[in-house]
Amino acid sequence: MNRPLMRIGILSPRPFPPAEADGIASYVYHLVRKLVEKGHDVTLITRGSLRLQQESASDHLRIFRVPILSTYPFHVHIHGIFISRLITMLEPELDIINAHSPYVPAVTTTLPLMTTIHTLERVDKAQYERVGLSSLAWKLSSKVFSSMELQLFDKSDMLTAVSSHVFHELKAVYGLERKGILLGNGVDEQTFVPLENTRRKKGDYVLYVGRIDYRKGLFDLIRCAKYVCEEKPNISFVLVGNGPLIGLILRKASRMGIGRNIVFAGYVNRDLLVRLYQNASVSVLPSHYEGLPTVMLEAMSCGIPVVATRIGGHVDAISDGSNGFLVRAESPEEMAKYILRLLDDKNLRERMGRAARETIEKTYTWNKVSERALDCYERLLQQRDS
């Protein structure tokens, strides 16, 4: 498709390039890379330290690192003052701004503004309040960030999201009836590839990749592992990632008699992560809340069937019974049932794995995501000029 080249400002709440296990930063990184590959000029505006820094990463990419001060919970609001001043100065050099929420300020600009919502700040906070991890400071910050989030949505000319569930949450949480456009998430399908069948070693482990944190449903996963290990004592559950629950999970697994079946791999580099996906029998996502997680798409891209909770963006990518299985959240016994079914049926695993890979190639590559974003940019520019 021949498109007019655009000058795109990307506003990100995360450092660039992405740090370990940072979903929004990774999303922005891959989107920017694809936009630049397609010849568009990208100005990335992101968090810095105490003074404004500018660098030219390539002929088509420049980066502004804007000051952010330690004034929690008002640091993002103050950060936004610096950003709005910068954008005002850059407006003659840009065509459009694409902000990535949450935790970006409600910027002021005369340019068309598109906001891509990865998750809602209030929903994200609610997951921690649900397990008793809240305080007066926490509740104050939630009010401050929610107000800022609503201001950003109100100023936006177009709302987009990484999962369809975000639009349901906008109505449920904020009462917003605004229509949005689904961009989806993406994966590097040329890196996360299936192994040839002749090289596969299946049946050894079930794989979880993600943060070891409360909203990820890891206590459900340990109870699920107990059911699975009663049927298959030699199966392992490999958990990749870091987080505050590692000690608790290990102690719980030990008390349940499956301590030797739970393997914590911690943070792993990309090459090892790809091999872990490729050689897993099943990938599992027991989360209580998600957008559209990259780790699920990575597993699917490697041709691995996924058993995931029926929440958030999981339902966008998984067609239940076709390229994976969806189960009720907080239902470890049901999750175990489908994991065992896949472990027992090689043909089913391979069929679902092929279907999962086809889903990625059709919808969830970064090329597809960037094309959908460019469609939105063009639509906004046409509306401005009409």
N, C-alpha and C positions, 0 to 999 in steps of 0.2 A: 504494500500500500504506500503510495507516494503522499506524504504529509508535508505541510509547511513546517519548516523548522521553527521551534519556539524557544523562548528564553524563560526558563522555569525556575522559580524560587521554591526551594523545599525547606520547610521549617520542621526541625526534629527536636524532640525533648531529650535525646540521648547523645552521648559522645560519638564521634565518628573517627575512625572505623569502629565497628561494633566490638564490645567487650564480650567476655564469656557469657553464654546463655542469655543474651539480651535480644528478645524477639523483635521489638520495635526497631532497634538499631540495625538489626540484620535485615529487616524488611526494607528500611530506607536505603541501606547500602546496596542491596540488589536492584532496587528500583532505580536508584541514581545511576548505577553501572549500566543498566539497560538503556536508559534515556540518553546517556552519553554515547553509547555504542551506536545509537540510531541518529547521532549527529546533532542532538539538541544541546543548547547551552544550559547548564545547571548551576545555580548558585545555592549552595547548601548553607543554611543558617542553623547553628547548633550551639550547645553550651560550651563555654570556655572557662576561664578562671577570673582574674581580677581586671584584665584589660582586653580590649578588642584585638583580636588577631586575625589576619587575613593570609591565605595561602592559595596558590594556584596548583591544584593537583594534576591538571592536564590542560590541554587547549580548550576543552569544553567544560571543565569543572573547576570552580573556585569555592573555597570554604571560608566562611566567617565564623569565628568562635567568639561568642558574645559573652560578656561578663555575667556571672551569676553569683550573688552574695549570700552569705550564711545568715539569712534572716527568716528562717523557717517559722511559720508556714507561709510567709509572704514573699519568699525568695522568687517564686515563679512570676508573681505580679510585678516585682521590681525588675526582674529579668525581661519582662515584656516591655517595660518602658524603654530599655536599651534597644530591644529588637524593633519596636515601632519606629524609633528614630533612625535606625539603620535602614529599614525598609523604605521609609520616606526618602532617604538619600538615594536608594538604589532603584526607585520606581521607574525612572526613565530608561533603565537598562533591563527591565523585566517585563514579561507579558502577563504572568499569572503567579499566584502563591498557592502552594499545596502544603497545608499544615497537617501534622500527624499527632493525633490526640490519644491518650491523655497527657496531662502535665505540660502542655504548651500554653503560652499566654494568649489572651484574646487580643490579637494585634489589630492595630488601626492601619488601614491601607485603602487607597482608591483603586487598587488592582482587583480583578476577580479573585475571590478567595474560595478555595476548595479545602474542606477538612476531611481527612481520612481517619475514621474512628477505629482504633484497635480494641479498645474496651472502654467502658464508662468508669470514671473514677469512683463514683458512688457505689457502683456494683462491686468493683474491685475491693474497696474498703469493707463492704458488707461481708465479704467472705471471711475476713479476719475477725470482725465483730462477732460473727456466728460461732466462733470457737473461743470467744472470751478474750481475744487479744485487742482490747480497746482501752482508751484512757481519755481524760479530758482533752489533752493535747491532740490525741488522735481524732477525736470528734470535732475539735475546732478546725483542724487541718482539712477534714472532710468537707466542712461547710465552706471553707475558703476556696478549696479546689473545685467543689461542685458549682459554686457561683461563677468562678472563672470559666469553667467548662461550658456552662449555659451561655455566657456572654460570647464565647467563641462560636458556638453553634448559631447564635442569633446573627452574628456578623457574617457568617459564611454564606456564599452564594450557592454552594452545592455541598451536600453531605454525602460521603461515600464510606464504605466500611469493609472490613476484611471478612466479616461473616454476616449472614442474613439475620442472625439472632440479635445483633446490635440494634437493628431497627425496631424489633419488638421491645427491647429494653428501653429505648428512647421514649416509647409511649408509656410503658409500665412505670418507669422511674421518674421521668420528667413531664409526662403528659404531652410530649411533642408528637404531632401528627405529620411532620414533614416527611416527604418521600425521599428516599436515598437510592444510591446506585451501589450495587455490590461489585467490589473489585476483587475480592478473594485474596488469598495468600499465595505464595509461590515457593518453588523449590528448584534447586539446580539439578535438573534431570540428567545432565551429562556427567555429574559427579556421583550422584546417588542412583546407581544402576543395579539391576539384578545380576547375580552371578549366573553363569551358565549352569544348567542342571547337573552336568558332570562334575562340577566343583563344589556342589552343595554338601554341607554336613548338617542335616536337620535332626530335630528331636531332642537337642541338648538343653535349650533354655528358652524362656519367655523373657522378652526385653521390655523394660520401661526406660524411657529417656525423658528427662525433664528435671525441674527443680524439686528438691526434696523438701516440700513445704506443705502447709495445711490444706490449701484448697485443691491440691492435686490428688486427694483420695488415697493416700498411701497406706493408711491403716486399713482401708477396705482391701487394698491390694494384698496386704499381709494375710488377712482372713481368707481371701481368695486363694492365695498360695497354699494355705493350710488344706483347703479342700482338694486342690490339684495334687499336692504331694501325698495325700492319703491314697490316691489312685496311682500315682507315679512317683515313688519315693526318690528316684534318681534325677528328677527334673530340677533345674535351677531357675531362679528368677534373678536376672541381672539388672541392676538399677544403675543407670548412668546419670550423673548430675551431682550437684552439691546443694546444701541447704541445712536448715536448723534441726531437722527431724532425724538425722542419721542415727544418733545414739538411741533415741526412743524406739525407732523402727527395729534396730538390732536387738534391743532388750526384749521387745514384744515378740519378735520372731523366735528368740531363744526360749522364752517362757512357753511358747506354743509348740516347741519341739521341732522347729524347722530352721533353726539358726544356720545349719550347714547348707541349706538350700537357697539362702539369700546372699547374693554377692553384690557388694557395693564397688563399682568401678570408679566412682568419683568423676571428675571432669576428664574427658579424653579428647585427643586431637581429632581432626576431621578424618584422617585416613583410618584410624582405628574405629571411629564411630561408624564409618561406612561398612567396614568389615563386620562389626557387631550387628548392624542391621541385616546385612546380606546372609549371615549364617544363623540368624534367629529363626525359630519356628513360628513364633507369634509375637506381635508387638501389642502392648496393652496400654490403654490410657484410662485410668479410673477417676479422672478429674471430676470435681463437683462444679467447676466453672472454667470455661475456656472461651477464647475467641475462635480462631481457626489455627490451631497450633502447627508450627513448622515441623515439629518432630513427627507428627502424624503423617504429614505429606512426605517427609523423608523416608519413613518406613514404607509407605505405599510406592514411592518411586523406586525403591529397592525390591519391589515385588513381594512384599511381606504382608500377609493378611493382618488386619488390625481388629482387636476387640476393644471397643470404646464405649463410654457412657453416652447416653442419648441426651446430650446437652450442647448448647452453643453451636460453634461451627463444625463440630463433629458430624452433625446431620447434613451439612452442606456437601461434604466430600464422600461420606460413607453411605452407600446404598445397601441397607440391611439385607444380608444373605447373598449379596452379589460380590462386592469387593471387600467385605468385612462384616462384622457383627456389631450391632448397637444393643446395649443393655441399660436397664434402669440405673440411675446414679445410686450409690450407696447400697448396691446389691451384689456383694462379693460371691454369693453362691451362684447367682445367675451368670456372673462373669466367668467363674470357674467352669461352669457347664459348657460354655462355648469355647473356652481355651482347650478343654479336654477333647471336645469334638474335633477341633483342628489338629491337635496332637495325634489323634487316632486315625486321621484320614489324610494321607499324603496327597491324594488326588484333589481333595477339596482345598487343601492349602495352596496347591499349585494353581488351581483354577482361580481362586480368589486373588492370589498374588498377581496373576496376569491381568485380571480385571482392575486391580488397584493401580498397576503401572499404566494401563490404558487411560484410566481416569486422570492421572497426573498429566500425561502427554496431551490430553484433550483440553484440559481446563487450568491446570495449576503450575505451568512453567512460568518463569519470570518474563519470558517474552509475551505470553498471554496476558499476564497482569499489567505489564507496561503498556501494551496496546489498549487495554481497557482504560487505563489512566489517561493515555493520550486522547482517547475518544472524549473523555470528560473535559479535558483541557480545551479541546477544540470547540466543544459545545458551549462552554462558558465564554470563550472568545467571540464566538458567533453571536451569542446573546448580547454581549457588550456592544458589538458593532452594528446590531440591527436597530 
